[in-house]
Amino acid sequence: MAMTPREVVSRTIRFQGADRIPYALTEACGTDFARVGMDPSPDGRRQNGVDEWGCVWHNIGVSSLGEVKEYPLVDWADWDKLAIPDIRLAERWKGLSGARERAGDKFLMASGISLYERVHFIRGLETTWVAIYTSPAELGRLIDVLVDMNLYAIEQYAKAGADGFMFCDDWGLQNRLMISPESWREIWKPRYARVYQAAHDAGLLTLLHSCGDITAILDDLIEVGLDVIQMDQQENMGLETLGRRFAGRITFWCPVDIQETMVRGSTQEIRQYCRMLVSTLGRPTGGIIVKWYGDPAAVGHKQEAIDAMCDEFLKISREHELVEPGPTGQANTRK
């Protein structure tokens, strides 16, 4: 009897062996995931307008998201004026009622609140970097507000029957981390650990979207309990490097590299990359989930490239043979 999508995703993440490779592809190709979130979300990103924190967003291109152009907390002296959203607002959680039933047999993904991106939406990117050295206590206070919001959200999602908890924090430039790894470990690492521990205690798997070169902290994220890293780029870090250092220790959730092969490659090269991605980052018992990039116009993806990627991923998923984990249980060496 075939596994349900929920079982396929969960067993893949846990390196327990699934009967195919899980995916989140175009509407025509299908997905193993359902989603639930707060509405409104304190981490909602806009095209234009002002969000709950007072961040002013503007969209100047074809992307589905805008950028923050005016920040509500450039000066720590304005802390008492900052509009901190009420995470316990009943309206936010109405959508959780019946979420598990609506998801059916799919893996139910819950959305959290970023611990870095939301900070620099509120403060400004360069101002956030400066605060690492000039006002770490105040910076930590702001991050802790976001941590506490996530802890409350985890409680609500667990009650609603969610399977996973995810938020987005792009930490990397093209060739290195945005801040020093030492600063990340000192300020952010213990806060990620609190969130991921709470999620695991509540029975939720943990997922993080982070692009750019994040190899300097990926060991740390694994250490503090990250189960899945969703990265849209691999070639800037080196696919072989990612496979050699991290495969089998964390599950990768990836499309074909969105800035290189998906833009410049032929359809044949895209198909070849699909197979190389799965074989390099995955293991027989799990460790790889495949996807498409949901804002193709923003990164210049042609429809023929998208079709080739999705078609090849589906072929690979169907070809996958179920491999049960060994007698020691999960193949994930961290667990």
N, C-alpha and C positions, 0 to 999 in steps of 0.2 A: 504494500500500500504506500502510495507516494506521501512524502512529508508535506505538511502545510507550509505556506510561506513563512509563517511565524516560527515554525520549527527549523526551517532551513536557515533563516537568518540567525536565530539564537544558537543553534548548534555550530554554525560556521564561526561565529564570534568566539565561542567557547572551545573551538578546536575539538569538537566531539564527533565530527563526521556528518555530512549532509548528502542527500542524494542528487544534488545539483549545486551550482554556484548561484548565490542570491544576486539580485539585480534591482536597480531602480532606473528604468529607462523611459523613453518617450511614452506618451499615452498610447500610441499604437502598439508598442512592444510590451508594455506592462511594468508593474512594480510589485515587489514583495512588502512594501511599506505603506502604512497609513500614518497620518500625523495628527497630533493634537497640540494645542497651545493656548496661551492666555489671549484673551481678546477684550480690551486692548492689551498688548504686551508692553511692559516697561522697556523692552529692548527692541521695539518695533522700529524698523528703518523705513524712511519715507523717500518719495521722489521729491516732493516739495512740501514746505510748511513747517510747523513747529510741533515737536513731539512733547511727551509728558514732562520731560526734564527741562524743557525750554531750549533744546537744541534746534537751530534753524537750518533746514535742509533745502538744498537747491539741486536740480537736475539739469545738466547742460549738455547731455549726450544721448546716446541710444540705450544706455544701460537702464535696467528696470529700477535701479536705486539712485538716489541722489548722494550728495556729499554734505557734511556739516560745514557751514560757512560762518556761523556765529555760535559761540560757546557760552553756556550759562555760568561757568565757574572758572574763569581765568585766574581769579584772585581768591586764595583761600579765605580771605577776610569776608567774602560773600557767602560763606557756607550756610549761614542761617537763612539766606534768601533763596537757596537752592530748592526747587520744587521736587522733593523726593516722592515718587509715586507710591501709593499705598498698595502693597502687594496683597493685602487681605481684602481688597475691594471685591465684594461678592460678584459684581458684574464680570470680572475677569474670568471667573471659573465656571460660568454657565455652560460653556461648550464642553466641559468634561462629562456632563451627564449623558450617559449612553455612548460615550466614546469607544469603549471596548466593544460594544455590540456593533457599532457602525464599522469598526475596523475589521470585523469578521475574523477570518483566519490569518490576517496579515500582522506583521510586526508593528506594534504601535509605538511610534516615536514621539516623544514629548520635547518641547522646546524650552530651553532655559535662557539665562541672561549672561552675556559675555562679561568676562572679568578684566579684559584689556581694551577691547574696542569701545565698550560703553564708557570706560574711563576717558579715553581720548576724544570721544564724541562730546563729553561734558567739559573737558579741560582744554582740548586742543592737543595735537600730537606732540609738537615740540615742547609745549609746556608740561606735558606729562613726562617726557624724557628728562627735562630739567628737574622736575619734582623728585625723581628717583634719588638725586644727590642733595637737593636743597631742603626738601620737606617730606622725607619718607614716612613720617608718622601721619601726616595729613593725607598723604596718598594712600597709606594703608587703611585709614579710616574710611575713605571712599570705597575702596575695594571690598572692605568688610560689609558695607551696606549691600553690595551686590551679592556677596556670598550669602548673607542672611536671606535675601530674596530667593536665591536658588534653593536654600534649605527648606524654606516654606513651600516653594513650588514642588520640590521633590515629594514632600508629604502628600500634596494634593494629587499629583500624578500617580503615585503608588496606589492611592485609594481608588483611582479611576481605572486601574488595570493596565497602565502603560508598561512597555517592555524596556524602553531605552530612554536616556536623557541626553540631550545634545545642545550645545551652543557653539557659536562661531567666534574665534579669535585668530585673526591673521597675524602671526608673529614674525614672519620672515620677510626679508628683502630677497633679491634674487640670489645672493650668494652668502648670506649670513643672517643672523638674528638681528632684529631692529635695535635691541638693547643688549648689554653684555649678559652672557649666560649667568654670571655670578649675581648680577642684580635680579635677574629673573628668579634664580633659586632663593635668594634672600626674601624677596617681596611676594612673588606670585606663587611659587611652588607650594608653600604650606597652605595657601588658600585653595588652590586646586585640590590638594589632598583632602581638605575638609569636605568639599563638594562631592568628590568621587567616593569618599568613605560613606557619606550619607546616602548617596545613590545606591551603592552596593548593599548597605544595611537595609534599604527599602526594597531590595530585590530588582533594581534597575541596572541594566548595562550602561556603560558610559561611552559617549561618542563626542569627538571634537572635530570641527572643521578648522584647519589651519593651513594656509598656503605660504609660499616662499620657502626659503631654506631654513628648516627647523631641526636639522639633524643635531644641533648642539644641545637641544633640550628634549629630544624624543626619548632618550633613556630615562630622563627624569619623569616625563609624563607616564611612561610605563610603570615606573616605580611607585608613583602615587595613585595608580589605579585606573588609568585610561585603557579602555578595552578596544576602541576603534578610532583610528585616525583617518579622517576624510580629507584627502589632499587632491587638488585638481592639477597640480604640477608634480612631476617626478624628475624630469630631465635636468632641471637646474641643480638637483642634488645628486643625480646619477642613479638610474634605476638599479644598477648592479650594487651600488653602495647601499641603497635602502634594503635590498634583498639580503645582502651579506650581513648587515648589522642588526636588522630588526625583524626580518621575516620569521614567523614562527613564535614571536613574542608578543605581537599585537596584530590585530586585523586591520588591513588596509581597505579603504573604500574609495575607489578611484575611477575616473574616466581615462581615456587616452589623454596624455598631456595636452592641456588646453591652449598653451602658448606656442608649442612647437609642432609636434606631429599633426595635431588636429587642424592646424592652420596651414602648414607648409607641406604636409605629406600627401602623397597620392592615396587613393582608396586602398590600393594594395599594401602600401606602407602602414596605413592605419590598421588594416586587418592583421598584419604581422605584429604590430605593436600590441594589439589586444592580447595576442597569445603570449608574447613576451612578458607583458604586465602580469598576467595570471600565473605563469610558470615561475616568475622571479619573486613575486611578493606572496603568493599563496603556498599552501602546503596541502598534502592529500586530505588532511582532516579539517581544513578550514583556512582562515586567515585572509581571504580575499572576497570582497563584494564589489561588483562593477556598477557603473552608473553613467549617465550622460550629464552634460553641463546645461543647467536649466535656463541660462540666459545667453543663447548662442550668438545673438546679434551683437552683444556687447564685446565679444571676443573674436568676431569674424569667422564663425564656423559655417561652412556651406552645408546645405541640406544633404548633398551627396556624401559628404564626410560623416555627418551624423548618422545617416542610414547605414553606411558601411560599418561604423563602429557598433551600432546597436545590433545589427544583423550578426556580426561576428561574435559579439558577446553572448547572444542567444545560442549560437551554434556551440560555443565553448561550454556554456552551462549545460546543454543537453548531452554533450560528450562526457561530462564529468562522471566518474564512477565513485560510488560510495565506498569510502575507506573508513573503517571503524578505528578509533584510537586504540593504542596499545593497552596492556594490562595495568599500566600506571595511571590510566585515566586521560585527562586532557593533555594534549601535546604542547599547550602553551607553557613555556618554561617559567613564566612569572607566577603562575597559579599553582 
